Amino acid sequence: MIDVVVIGAGIGGLALAQGLRRRGVHVTVYERDAHRDDRVDRYRLAINPAGSRSLRACLPDRQWQTFLDTAGRPGGGFGFLRPDLREMVVVEDAIMYPETPDPAERSYPVDRHTLRGILLDGIGADLHYGKTFERYEVGADGRPTAHFTDGTAATGDVLVGADGINSLLRAQYLPAATRRAAGATGVGLKLPLDAGTRAWLPARLGQGMNLVLPAAPLFLFTSVFERQEPAGDDYLLCAFVARDDQFPVRPETLDGTRLKAHLAGLAAGWHPALRRLIDECPPHDVSAFPFHAADRPAAWAPSRVTVLGDAVHGMPPAGGNGANTALRDAALLTQRLDRAARGELPLLDAIGGYEAEMRRYGFEAVDLAMKTLRQGLAGNPVAGRAWFRLCAMATPLRRMTFGGSWAKVSARRTWEPVAVSASPRP
Ligand SMILES: Cc1cc2nc3c(=O)[nH]c(=O)nc-3n(C[C@H](O)[C@H](O)[C@H](O)COP(=O)(O)OP(=O)(O)OC[C@H]3O[C@@H](n4cnc5c(N)ncnc54)[C@H](O)[C@@H]3O)c2cc1C
């Protein structure tokens, strides 16, 4: 039997806790937030096939079914638009991800708050809120102990840092694993989607995902979240992303009203519907996130302390891979720790195998996010526009240009289960 201590009840830490519990491995999670609703996290996440496959592997059947039931309506494709809203090309969903009858191999728009509720379901007393991790030490018996700012401590056989992009656990354990500013900042906005907004919102913006690409180092990403059940509470998630020099210093300190005023200046001359969209997003749902990317660390020797998710491979949200990669870590670490708990693998081999594979796909995802960000900020050059026009005319060109990037990063890896997944209900 092994006892696992997880720091951080975010997407990755909770998925790991679900996976371990499902396999009978004892796990306790410590989270700095005082309670579940401490953070405003009502925004949409794109879960790709790697994320779905990992959730299927970690979640009990009932929670997996809740995930399928509460995911947003899929479809709508990915549009590349000019700021006058002329469509350059719309990429069909079937090009982004291959079609499959297996629900665990599909992509889903999900509401982050809803997903977190599913991941919390059943963890109960094994999750301790109001516990801010400060440091750890390793005892004479080799077991790590996490110390919290309130003076309490928790000891386990394995300590996992799932404490996000500013991870204190990573800073202590892997001081050479640095991260750098990605040179861009995103401002998140949310427009409620109801009959009123749908009446003026151009049809393309009310579907799927879109990227508005002006001739400047900035872009606007939009994505519809429409609930299947219960109906209602639909919204359009927007992220206005720009090179840092397009923003005032420390934009994350500005309130929603001032951020919106700044975005309105950047979008002057854009289609009136895009300016109205910025204008009508409620200021309390507007905030700025400076982007960071983890530097690829040299391999380290495994120990009873390890890291997952943004704590080790933080990346800009361009391309939507951070949560998906954290979920993949959770599924892989679950699999390896389960084998160690059953005596099939020595504990340090289990952790070392996880880390070697996680470094491979995790830093591929960081590289892809940085590439996607750079492409978005490239300012929509004339050559790019001509290529988009060609792609719009020819399906094989669309498949060649856009098919690879989405599907490749989420393609099944050898250790990931094949079609485990038929949904419990028909
Ligand atoms: C606007 C936006 C949109 C995004 N969209 C997508 C998307 O579409 N698809 C996608 O895959 N990714 C997306 N991401 C990225 C994704 O949200 C992150 O990559 C993901 O949440 C990482 O999960 P995690 O578990 O590693 O960290 P987190 O979810 O950040 O969780 C870390 C947890 O640790 C806790 N914690 C931190 N420090 C301590 C401490 N000292 N002690 C105790 N607890 C601590 C935090 O409170 C938090 O609960 C988006 C991000 C943003 C900002």
The ligand as a Tripos MOL2 file, in Angstrom:
@<TRIPOS>MOLECULE
LIG
   53    58     1     0     0
SMALL
NO_CHARGES

@<TRIPOS>ATOM
      1 C1         -8.0770   31.8250  -19.9000 C.3       1 LIG1
      2 C2         -7.5090   30.4230  -19.9640 C.ar      1 LIG1
      3 C3         -8.0320   29.5110  -20.8770 C.ar      1 LIG1
      4 C4         -7.5150   28.2140  -20.9550 C.ar      1 LIG1
      5 N1         -8.0440   27.3380  -21.8520 N.ar      1 LIG1
      6 C5         -7.5590   26.0720  -21.9290 C.ar      1 LIG1
      7 C6         -8.1440   25.1120  -22.8270 C.ar      1 LIG1
      8 O1         -9.0670   25.4050  -23.5830 O.2       1 LIG1
      9 N2         -7.6370   23.8450  -22.8410 N.ar      1 LIG1
     10 C7         -6.5920   23.4770  -22.0270 C.ar      1 LIG1
     11 O2         -6.1590   22.3110  -22.0890 O.2       1 LIG1
     12 N3         -6.0320   24.3630  -21.1640 N.ar      1 LIG1
     13 C8         -6.4920   25.6390  -21.0800 C.ar      1 LIG1
     14 N4         -5.9530   26.5300  -20.1810 N.ar      1 LIG1
     15 C9         -4.8320   26.0830  -19.3160 C.3       1 LIG1
     16 C10        -5.3380   25.3140  -18.1070 C.3       1 LIG1
     17 O3         -6.2890   26.0610  -17.3900 O.3       1 LIG1
     18 C11        -4.1660   24.9360  -17.1970 C.3       1 LIG1
     19 O4         -3.1200   24.4110  -17.9610 O.3       1 LIG1
     20 C12        -4.6190   23.8750  -16.1680 C.3       1 LIG1
     21 O5         -5.5650   24.4230  -15.2860 O.3       1 LIG1
     22 C13        -3.4270   23.3280  -15.4000 C.3       1 LIG1
     23 O6         -3.8810   22.4360  -14.4290 O.3       1 LIG1
     24 P1         -3.0420   22.1900  -13.1040 P.3       1 LIG1
     25 O7         -3.7930   21.1930  -12.3010 O.co2     1 LIG1
     26 O8         -1.6300   21.9060  -13.4410 O.co2     1 LIG1
     27 O9         -3.0150   23.6040  -12.3730 O.3       1 LIG1
     28 P2         -4.2270   24.4600  -11.8350 P.3       1 LIG1
     29 O10        -5.5020   24.0500  -12.4570 O.co2     1 LIG1
     30 O11        -3.7730   25.8740  -11.9330 O.co2     1 LIG1
     31 O12        -4.3240   24.0550  -10.2970 O.3       1 LIG1
     32 C14        -3.3320   24.3780   -9.3510 C.3       1 LIG1
     33 C15        -3.9810   24.3130   -7.9700 C.3       1 LIG1
     34 O13        -2.9720   24.4190   -6.9910 O.3       1 LIG1
     35 C16        -3.3870   25.3050   -5.9760 C.3       1 LIG1
     36 N5         -2.1910   25.8460   -5.3430 N.ar      1 LIG1
     37 C17        -1.3110   26.7140   -5.8860 C.ar      1 LIG1
     38 N6         -0.3340   26.9890   -4.9960 N.ar      1 LIG1
     39 C18        -0.6150   26.2840   -3.8760 C.ar      1 LIG1
     40 C19         0.0310   26.1600   -2.6170 C.ar      1 LIG1
     41 N7          1.1650   26.8160   -2.3230 N.pl3     1 LIG1
     42 N8         -0.5190   25.3380   -1.6920 N.ar      1 LIG1
     43 C20        -1.6610   24.6410   -1.9770 C.ar      1 LIG1
     44 N9         -2.3190   24.7390   -3.1560 N.ar      1 LIG1
     45 C21        -1.7980   25.5500   -4.1040 C.ar      1 LIG1
     46 C22        -4.2060   26.3420   -6.7290 C.3       1 LIG1
     47 O14        -5.0490   27.0740   -5.8580 O.3       1 LIG1
     48 C23        -4.9530   25.4640   -7.7260 C.3       1 LIG1
     49 O15        -6.1620   24.9690   -7.2080 O.3       1 LIG1
     50 C24        -6.4600   27.8320  -20.0910 C.ar      1 LIG1
     51 C25        -5.9370   28.7370  -19.1640 C.ar      1 LIG1
     52 C26        -6.4480   30.0210  -19.0910 C.ar      1 LIG1
     53 C27        -5.8710   30.9920  -18.0840 C.3       1 LIG1
@<TRIPOS>BOND
     1     1     2 1
     2     2     3 ar
     3     2    52 ar
     4     3     4 ar
     5     4     5 ar
     6     4    50 ar
     7     5     6 ar
     8     6     7 ar
     9     6    13 1
    10     7     8 2
    11     7     9 ar
    12     9    10 ar
    13    10    11 2
    14    10    12 ar
    15    12    13 ar
    16    13    14 ar
    17    14    15 1
    18    14    50 ar
    19    15    16 1
    20    16    17 1
    21    16    18 1
    22    18    19 1
    23    18    20 1
    24    20    21 1
    25    20    22 1
    26    22    23 1
    27    23    24 1
    28    24    25 2
    29    24    26 1
    30    24    27 1
    31    27    28 1
    32    28    29 2
    33    28    30 1
    34    28    31 1
    35    31    32 1
    36    32    33 1
    37    33    34 1
    38    33    48 1
    39    34    35 1
    40    35    36 1
    41    35    46 1
    42    36    37 ar
    43    36    45 ar
    44    37    38 ar
    45    38    39 ar
    46    39    40 ar
    47    39    45 ar
    48    40    41 1
    49    40    42 ar
    50    42    43 ar
    51    43    44 ar
    52    44    45 ar
    53    46    47 1
    54    46    48 1
    55    48    49 1
    56    50    51 ar
    57    51    52 ar
    58    52    53 1
@<TRIPOS>SUBSTRUCTURE
     1 LIG1         1 GROUP 0 **** ****
